[in-house]
Amino acid sequence: MTAPSVASWRKRAACQGIDPETFYPVSDEDAEEAKAICAVCPVRQACLEHALAHREREGVWGGATERERRRILRQRRKSA
């Protein structure tokens, strides 16, 4: 993904203007607020794909926690 395309989806993200701490919960159980915001986000899939491609280690991206993203990557490797 090129830099301009990353910038374009980020500008449309539902998380714009929300405290970034919301998306870096202490535990997966505390991620519900962030996931609720992601659930209505028009660029959720682009955000998730960005996190998967760049191996984002922390936070909620595209509605998925770090643990959930690791699971997605494992499933994709198995089905490839």
Jmol script that loads the backbone (N, CA, C; Angstrom):
load data "model"
ATOM      1  N   MET A   1       0.846  -1.176   0.000  1.00  0.00           N
ATOM      2  CA  MET A   1       0.000   0.000   0.000  1.00  0.00           C
ATOM      3  C   MET A   1       0.895   1.243   0.000  1.00  0.00           C
ATOM      4  N   THR A   2       0.613   2.154  -0.842  1.00  0.00           N
ATOM      5  CA  THR A   2       1.439   3.353  -0.932  1.00  0.00           C
ATOM      6  C   THR A   2       1.032   4.368   0.126  1.00  0.00           C
ATOM      7  N   ALA A   3       1.918   5.287   0.413  1.00  0.00           N
ATOM      8  CA  ALA A   3       1.650   6.285   1.444  1.00  0.00           C
ATOM      9  C   ALA A   3       0.384   7.100   1.179  1.00  0.00           C
ATOM     10  N   PRO A   4       0.140   7.570  -0.052  1.00  0.00           N
ATOM     11  CA  PRO A   4      -1.089   8.335  -0.277  1.00  0.00           C
ATOM     12  C   PRO A   4      -2.357   7.536   0.011  1.00  0.00           C
ATOM     13  N   SER A   5      -2.373   6.242  -0.326  1.00  0.00           N
ATOM     14  CA  SER A   5      -3.576   5.459  -0.077  1.00  0.00           C
ATOM     15  C   SER A   5      -3.783   5.225   1.418  1.00  0.00           C
ATOM     16  N   VAL A   6      -2.700   5.073   2.170  1.00  0.00           N
ATOM     17  CA  VAL A   6      -2.816   4.949   3.621  1.00  0.00           C
ATOM     18  C   VAL A   6      -3.414   6.224   4.192  1.00  0.00           C
ATOM     19  N   ALA A   7      -2.917   7.354   3.741  1.00  0.00           N
ATOM     20  CA  ALA A   7      -3.424   8.629   4.238  1.00  0.00           C
ATOM     21  C   ALA A   7      -4.899   8.794   3.906  1.00  0.00           C
ATOM     22  N   SER A   8      -5.325   8.337   2.737  1.00  0.00           N
ATOM     23  CA  SER A   8      -6.718   8.536   2.351  1.00  0.00           C
ATOM     24  C   SER A   8      -7.669   7.725   3.230  1.00  0.00           C
ATOM     25  N   TRP A   9      -7.353   6.479   3.550  1.00  0.00           N
ATOM     26  CA  TRP A   9      -8.269   5.725   4.407  1.00  0.00           C
ATOM     27  C   TRP A   9      -8.223   6.237   5.832  1.00  0.00           C
ATOM     28  N   ARG A  10      -7.078   6.649   6.303  1.00  0.00           N
ATOM     29  CA  ARG A  10      -6.991   7.160   7.677  1.00  0.00           C
ATOM     30  C   ARG A  10      -7.825   8.422   7.871  1.00  0.00           C
ATOM     31  N   LYS A  11      -7.913   9.238   6.843  1.00  0.00           N
ATOM     32  CA  LYS A  11      -8.716  10.467   6.942  1.00  0.00           C
ATOM     33  C   LYS A  11     -10.195  10.165   7.112  1.00  0.00           C
ATOM     34  N   ARG A  12     -10.642   8.994   6.657  1.00  0.00           N
ATOM     35  CA  ARG A  12     -12.060   8.632   6.738  1.00  0.00           C
ATOM     36  C   ARG A  12     -12.367   7.735   7.933  1.00  0.00           C
ATOM     37  N   ALA A  13     -11.381   7.455   8.759  1.00  0.00           N
ATOM     38  CA  ALA A  13     -11.547   6.529   9.878  1.00  0.00           C
ATOM     39  C   ALA A  13     -12.450   7.103  10.974  1.00  0.00           C
ATOM     40  N   ALA A  14     -13.257   6.234  11.551  1.00  0.00           N
ATOM     41  CA  ALA A  14     -14.178   6.630  12.616  1.00  0.00           C
ATOM     42  C   ALA A  14     -13.437   7.049  13.882  1.00  0.00           C
ATOM     43  N   CYS A  15     -12.185   6.674  14.007  1.00  0.00           N
ATOM     44  CA  CYS A  15     -11.424   6.992  15.213  1.00  0.00           C
ATOM     45  C   CYS A  15     -10.823   8.393  15.206  1.00  0.00           C
ATOM     46  N   GLN A  16     -10.991   9.116  14.121  1.00  0.00           N
ATOM     47  CA  GLN A  16     -10.457  10.482  14.040  1.00  0.00           C
ATOM     48  C   GLN A  16     -11.003  11.313  15.202  1.00  0.00           C
ATOM     49  N   GLY A  17     -10.107  11.953  15.930  1.00  0.00           N
ATOM     50  CA  GLY A  17     -10.509  12.832  17.013  1.00  0.00           C
ATOM     51  C   GLY A  17     -10.798  12.141  18.338  1.00  0.00           C
ATOM     52  N   ILE A  18     -10.719  10.818  18.363  1.00  0.00           N
ATOM     53  CA  ILE A  18     -10.956  10.077  19.607  1.00  0.00           C
ATOM     54  C   ILE A  18      -9.614   9.839  20.296  1.00  0.00           C
ATOM     55  N   ASP A  19      -9.613   9.897  21.607  1.00  0.00           N
ATOM     56  CA  ASP A  19      -8.393   9.698  22.387  1.00  0.00           C
ATOM     57  C   ASP A  19      -7.705   8.394  21.975  1.00  0.00           C
ATOM     58  N   PRO A  20      -6.471   8.469  21.504  1.00  0.00           N
ATOM     59  CA  PRO A  20      -5.757   7.259  21.066  1.00  0.00           C
ATOM     60  C   PRO A  20      -5.655   6.184  22.146  1.00  0.00           C
ATOM     61  N   GLU A  21      -5.666   6.594  23.408  1.00  0.00           N
ATOM     62  CA  GLU A  21      -5.588   5.617  24.508  1.00  0.00           C
ATOM     63  C   GLU A  21      -6.727   4.601  24.435  1.00  0.00           C
ATOM     64  N   THR A  22      -7.848   5.007  23.870  1.00  0.00           N
ATOM     65  CA  THR A  22      -8.998   4.113  23.709  1.00  0.00           C
ATOM     66  C   THR A  22      -8.606   2.871  22.923  1.00  0.00           C
ATOM     67  N   PHE A  23      -7.686   3.031  21.980  1.00  0.00           N
ATOM     68  CA  PHE A  23      -7.312   1.943  21.083  1.00  0.00           C
ATOM     69  C   PHE A  23      -6.092   1.159  21.561  1.00  0.00           C
ATOM     70  N   TYR A  24      -5.628   1.474  22.764  1.00  0.00           N
ATOM     71  CA  TYR A  24      -4.511   0.752  23.364  1.00  0.00           C
ATOM     72  C   TYR A  24      -4.908   0.296  24.760  1.00  0.00           C
ATOM     73  N   PRO A  25      -5.896  -0.601  24.832  1.00  0.00           N
ATOM     74  CA  PRO A  25      -6.391  -1.057  26.134  1.00  0.00           C
ATOM     75  C   PRO A  25      -5.354  -1.910  26.864  1.00  0.00           C
ATOM     76  N   VAL A  26      -5.504  -1.978  28.176  1.00  0.00           N
ATOM     77  CA  VAL A  26      -4.603  -2.763  29.011  1.00  0.00           C
ATOM     78  C   VAL A  26      -4.736  -4.253  28.705  1.00  0.00           C
ATOM     79  N   SER A  27      -5.955  -4.692  28.433  1.00  0.00           N
ATOM     80  CA  SER A  27      -6.191  -6.104  28.132  1.00  0.00           C
ATOM     81  C   SER A  27      -7.223  -6.226  27.014  1.00  0.00           C
ATOM     82  N   ASP A  28      -7.326  -7.416  26.448  1.00  0.00           N
ATOM     83  CA  ASP A  28      -8.323  -7.659  25.406  1.00  0.00           C
ATOM     84  C   ASP A  28      -9.735  -7.421  25.928  1.00  0.00           C
ATOM     85  N   GLU A  29      -9.950  -7.716  27.207  1.00  0.00           N
ATOM     86  CA  GLU A  29     -11.269  -7.518  27.803  1.00  0.00           C
ATOM     87  C   GLU A  29     -11.649  -6.041  27.844  1.00  0.00           C
ATOM     88  N   ASP A  30     -10.663  -5.155  27.876  1.00  0.00           N
ATOM     89  CA  ASP A  30     -10.908  -3.712  27.927  1.00  0.00           C
ATOM     90  C   ASP A  30     -11.027  -3.086  26.539  1.00  0.00           C
ATOM     91  N   ALA A  31     -11.039  -3.906  25.499  1.00  0.00           N
ATOM     92  CA  ALA A  31     -11.026  -3.405  24.123  1.00  0.00           C
ATOM     93  C   ALA A  31     -12.414  -3.140  23.560  1.00  0.00           C
ATOM     94  N   GLU A  32     -13.453  -3.353  24.328  1.00  0.00           N
ATOM     95  CA  GLU A  32     -14.818  -3.242  23.797  1.00  0.00           C
ATOM     96  C   GLU A  32     -15.148  -1.861  23.253  1.00  0.00           C
ATOM     97  N   GLU A  33     -14.711  -0.805  23.922  1.00  0.00           N
ATOM     98  CA  GLU A  33     -15.016   0.545  23.444  1.00  0.00           C
ATOM     99  C   GLU A  33     -14.392   0.780  22.067  1.00  0.00           C
ATOM    100  N   ALA A  34     -13.131   0.394  21.925  1.00  0.00           N
ATOM    101  CA  ALA A  34     -12.458   0.557  20.637  1.00  0.00           C
ATOM    102  C   ALA A  34     -13.138  -0.291  19.559  1.00  0.00           C
ATOM    103  N   LYS A  35     -13.479  -1.513  19.892  1.00  0.00           N
ATOM    104  CA  LYS A  35     -14.121  -2.402  18.927  1.00  0.00           C
ATOM    105  C   LYS A  35     -15.480  -1.863  18.488  1.00  0.00           C
ATOM    106  N   ALA A  36     -16.189  -1.208  19.392  1.00  0.00           N
ATOM    107  CA  ALA A  36     -17.490  -0.629  19.043  1.00  0.00           C
ATOM    108  C   ALA A  36     -17.313   0.499  18.028  1.00  0.00           C
ATOM    109  N   ILE A  37     -16.262   1.280  18.180  1.00  0.00           N
ATOM    110  CA  ILE A  37     -15.977   2.353  17.226  1.00  0.00           C
ATOM    111  C   ILE A  37     -15.590   1.741  15.878  1.00  0.00           C
ATOM    112  N   CYS A  38     -14.750   0.739  15.907  1.00  0.00           N
ATOM    113  CA  CYS A  38     -14.325   0.067  14.678  1.00  0.00           C
ATOM    114  C   CYS A  38     -15.506  -0.583  13.951  1.00  0.00           C
ATOM    115  N   ALA A  39     -16.476  -1.070  14.703  1.00  0.00           N
ATOM    116  CA  ALA A  39     -17.607  -1.785  14.108  1.00  0.00           C
ATOM    117  C   ALA A  39     -18.399  -0.920  13.142  1.00  0.00           C
ATOM    118  N   VAL A  40     -18.384   0.391  13.346  1.00  0.00           N
ATOM    119  CA  VAL A  40     -19.141   1.293  12.463  1.00  0.00           C
ATOM    120  C   VAL A  40     -18.227   2.095  11.540  1.00  0.00           C
ATOM    121  N   CYS A  41     -16.963   1.734  11.492  1.00  0.00           N
ATOM    122  CA  CYS A  41     -15.985   2.484  10.705  1.00  0.00           C
ATOM    123  C   CYS A  41     -16.038   2.085   9.229  1.00  0.00           C
ATOM    124  N   PRO A  42     -16.083   3.076   8.331  1.00  0.00           N
ATOM    125  CA  PRO A  42     -16.152   2.763   6.898  1.00  0.00           C
ATOM    126  C   PRO A  42     -14.847   2.211   6.324  1.00  0.00           C
ATOM    127  N   VAL A  43     -13.745   2.336   7.049  1.00  0.00           N
ATOM    128  CA  VAL A  43     -12.454   1.847   6.535  1.00  0.00           C
ATOM    129  C   VAL A  43     -11.874   0.742   7.422  1.00  0.00           C
ATOM    130  N   ARG A  44     -12.739   0.053   8.115  1.00  0.00           N
ATOM    131  CA  ARG A  44     -12.303  -0.999   9.043  1.00  0.00           C
ATOM    132  C   ARG A  44     -11.399  -2.029   8.369  1.00  0.00           C
ATOM    133  N   GLN A  45     -11.793  -2.513   7.199  1.00  0.00           N
ATOM    134  CA  GLN A  45     -11.014  -3.557   6.530  1.00  0.00           C
ATOM    135  C   GLN A  45      -9.640  -3.049   6.096  1.00  0.00           C
ATOM    136  N   ALA A  46      -9.578  -1.827   5.579  1.00  0.00           N
ATOM    137  CA  ALA A  46      -8.292  -1.254   5.173  1.00  0.00           C
ATOM    138  C   ALA A  46      -7.376  -1.102   6.381  1.00  0.00           C
ATOM    139  N   CYS A  47      -7.937  -0.693   7.499  1.00  0.00           N
ATOM    140  CA  CYS A  47      -7.173  -0.535   8.732  1.00  0.00           C
ATOM    141  C   CYS A  47      -6.630  -1.888   9.200  1.00  0.00           C
ATOM    142  N   LEU A  48      -7.484  -2.889   9.194  1.00  0.00           N
ATOM    143  CA  LEU A  48      -7.059  -4.226   9.606  1.00  0.00           C
ATOM    144  C   LEU A  48      -5.963  -4.754   8.691  1.00  0.00           C
ATOM    145  N   GLU A  49      -6.134  -4.599   7.388  1.00  0.00           N
ATOM    146  CA  GLU A  49      -5.119  -5.080   6.448  1.00  0.00           C
ATOM    147  C   GLU A  49      -3.794  -4.352   6.646  1.00  0.00           C
ATOM    148  N   HIS A  50      -3.849  -3.063   6.948  1.00  0.00           N
ATOM    149  CA  HIS A  50      -2.635  -2.298   7.229  1.00  0.00           C
ATOM    150  C   HIS A  50      -1.931  -2.888   8.453  1.00  0.00           C
ATOM    151  N   ALA A  51      -2.686  -3.142   9.497  1.00  0.00           N
ATOM    152  CA  ALA A  51      -2.103  -3.698  10.729  1.00  0.00           C
ATOM    153  C   ALA A  51      -1.498  -5.071  10.495  1.00  0.00           C
ATOM    154  N   LEU A  52      -2.176  -5.893   9.704  1.00  0.00           N
ATOM    155  CA  LEU A  52      -1.653  -7.228   9.414  1.00  0.00           C
ATOM    156  C   LEU A  52      -0.378  -7.141   8.574  1.00  0.00           C
ATOM    157  N   ALA A  53      -0.383  -6.296   7.572  1.00  0.00           N
ATOM    158  CA  ALA A  53       0.766  -6.168   6.673  1.00  0.00           C
ATOM    159  C   ALA A  53       1.982  -5.595   7.388  1.00  0.00           C
ATOM    160  N   HIS A  54       1.749  -4.710   8.350  1.00  0.00           N
ATOM    161  CA  HIS A  54       2.853  -4.053   9.049  1.00  0.00           C
ATOM    162  C   HIS A  54       3.133  -4.660  10.417  1.00  0.00           C
ATOM    163  N   ARG A  55       2.449  -5.752  10.703  1.00  0.00           N
ATOM    164  CA  ARG A  55       2.654  -6.487  11.957  1.00  0.00           C
ATOM    165  C   ARG A  55       2.565  -5.559  13.180  1.00  0.00           C
ATOM    166  N   GLU A  56       1.500  -4.750  13.191  1.00  0.00           N
ATOM    167  CA  GLU A  56       1.281  -3.873  14.344  1.00  0.00           C
ATOM    168  C   GLU A  56       1.183  -4.747  15.586  1.00  0.00           C
ATOM    169  N   ARG A  57       1.968  -4.435  16.582  1.00  0.00           N
ATOM    170  CA  ARG A  57       2.059  -5.283  17.756  1.00  0.00           C
ATOM    171  C   ARG A  57       1.101  -4.894  18.867  1.00  0.00           C
ATOM    172  N   GLU A  58       0.666  -3.673  18.890  1.00  0.00           N
ATOM    173  CA  GLU A  58      -0.174  -3.219  19.990  1.00  0.00           C
ATOM    174  C   GLU A  58      -1.422  -2.535  19.473  1.00  0.00           C
ATOM    175  N   GLY A  59      -2.417  -2.500  20.320  1.00  0.00           N
ATOM    176  CA  GLY A  59      -3.614  -1.740  20.017  1.00  0.00           C
ATOM    177  C   GLY A  59      -4.669  -2.502  19.241  1.00  0.00           C
ATOM    178  N   VAL A  60      -5.801  -1.837  19.077  1.00  0.00           N
ATOM    179  CA  VAL A  60      -6.920  -2.359  18.302  1.00  0.00           C
ATOM    180  C   VAL A  60      -6.868  -1.694  16.938  1.00  0.00           C
ATOM    181  N   TRP A  61      -6.789  -2.501  15.903  1.00  0.00           N
ATOM    182  CA  TRP A  61      -6.739  -2.024  14.506  1.00  0.00           C
ATOM    183  C   TRP A  61      -7.801  -2.776  13.740  1.00  0.00           C
ATOM    184  N   GLY A  62      -8.656  -2.061  13.059  1.00  0.00           N
ATOM    185  CA  GLY A  62      -9.689  -2.720  12.265  1.00  0.00           C
ATOM    186  C   GLY A  62     -10.599  -3.616  13.087  1.00  0.00           C
ATOM    187  N   GLY A  63     -10.745  -3.282  14.352  1.00  0.00           N
ATOM    188  CA  GLY A  63     -11.615  -4.060  15.225  1.00  0.00           C
ATOM    189  C   GLY A  63     -10.991  -5.306  15.809  1.00  0.00           C
ATOM    190  N   ALA A  64      -9.688  -5.489  15.609  1.00  0.00           N
ATOM    191  CA  ALA A  64      -9.015  -6.691  16.110  1.00  0.00           C
ATOM    192  C   ALA A  64      -7.880  -6.337  17.068  1.00  0.00           C
ATOM    193  N   THR A  65      -7.810  -7.076  18.154  1.00  0.00           N
ATOM    194  CA  THR A  65      -6.718  -6.911  19.112  1.00  0.00           C
ATOM    195  C   THR A  65      -5.467  -7.602  18.569  1.00  0.00           C
ATOM    196  N   GLU A  66      -4.371  -7.415  19.249  1.00  0.00           N
ATOM    197  CA  GLU A  66      -3.126  -8.072  18.826  1.00  0.00           C
ATOM    198  C   GLU A  66      -3.306  -9.584  18.758  1.00  0.00           C
ATOM    199  N   ARG A  67      -3.925 -10.165  19.748  1.00  0.00           N
ATOM    200  CA  ARG A  67      -4.142 -11.615  19.781  1.00  0.00           C
ATOM    201  C   ARG A  67      -5.013 -12.056  18.599  1.00  0.00           C
ATOM    202  N   GLU A  68      -6.052 -11.309  18.322  1.00  0.00           N
ATOM    203  CA  GLU A  68      -6.941 -11.650  17.200  1.00  0.00           C
ATOM    204  C   GLU A  68      -6.221 -11.522  15.863  1.00  0.00           C
ATOM    205  N   ARG A  69      -5.361 -10.525  15.740  1.00  0.00           N
ATOM    206  CA  ARG A  69      -4.598 -10.368  14.487  1.00  0.00           C
ATOM    207  C   ARG A  69      -3.624 -11.522  14.300  1.00  0.00           C
ATOM    208  N   ARG A  70      -2.988 -11.965  15.367  1.00  0.00           N
ATOM    209  CA  ARG A  70      -2.090 -13.124  15.261  1.00  0.00           C
ATOM    210  C   ARG A  70      -2.869 -14.349  14.789  1.00  0.00           C
ATOM    211  N   ARG A  71      -4.077 -14.520  15.310  1.00  0.00           N
ATOM    212  CA  ARG A  71      -4.921 -15.653  14.910  1.00  0.00           C
ATOM    213  C   ARG A  71      -5.274 -15.562  13.423  1.00  0.00           C
ATOM    214  N   ILE A  72      -5.617 -14.371  12.960  1.00  0.00           N
ATOM    215  CA  ILE A  72      -5.942 -14.164  11.544  1.00  0.00           C
ATOM    216  C   ILE A  72      -4.748 -14.534  10.668  1.00  0.00           C
ATOM    217  N   LEU A  73      -3.563 -14.091  11.060  1.00  0.00           N
ATOM    218  CA  LEU A  73      -2.365 -14.398  10.281  1.00  0.00           C
ATOM    219  C   LEU A  73      -2.088 -15.898  10.251  1.00  0.00           C
ATOM    220  N   ARG A  74      -2.263 -16.568  11.385  1.00  0.00           N
ATOM    221  CA  ARG A  74      -2.066 -18.030  11.427  1.00  0.00           C
ATOM    222  C   ARG A  74      -3.051 -18.729  10.498  1.00  0.00           C
ATOM    223  N   GLN A  75      -4.316 -18.306  10.536  1.00  0.00           N
ATOM    224  CA  GLN A  75      -5.326 -18.926   9.675  1.00  0.00           C
ATOM    225  C   GLN A  75      -5.020 -18.697   8.208  1.00  0.00           C
ATOM    226  N   ARG A  76      -4.534 -17.524   7.875  1.00  0.00           N
ATOM    227  CA  ARG A  76      -4.198 -17.237   6.472  1.00  0.00           C
ATOM    228  C   ARG A  76      -3.025 -18.083   6.007  1.00  0.00           C
ATOM    229  N   ARG A  77      -2.036 -18.292   6.889  1.00  0.00           N
ATOM    230  CA  ARG A  77      -0.893 -19.131   6.527  1.00  0.00           C
ATOM    231  C   ARG A  77      -1.331 -20.566   6.300  1.00  0.00           C
ATOM    232  N   LYS A  78      -2.238 -21.058   7.141  1.00  0.00           N
ATOM    233  CA  LYS A  78      -2.720 -22.433   7.018  1.00  0.00           C
ATOM    234  C   LYS A  78      -3.489 -22.637   5.723  1.00  0.00           C
ATOM    235  N   SER A  79      -4.264 -21.645   5.313  1.00  0.00           N
ATOM    236  CA  SER A  79      -5.087 -21.812   4.127  1.00  0.00           C
ATOM    237  C   SER A  79      -4.355 -21.442   2.833  1.00  0.00           C
ATOM    238  N   ALA A  80      -3.137 -20.951   2.954  1.00  0.00           N
ATOM    239  CA  ALA A  80      -2.377 -20.555   1.754  1.00  0.00           C
ATOM    240  C   ALA A  80      -1.752 -21.751   1.065  1.00  0.00           C
TER     241      ALA A  80
END
end "model"
wireframe off; spacefill off
backbone 0.3
color backbone group
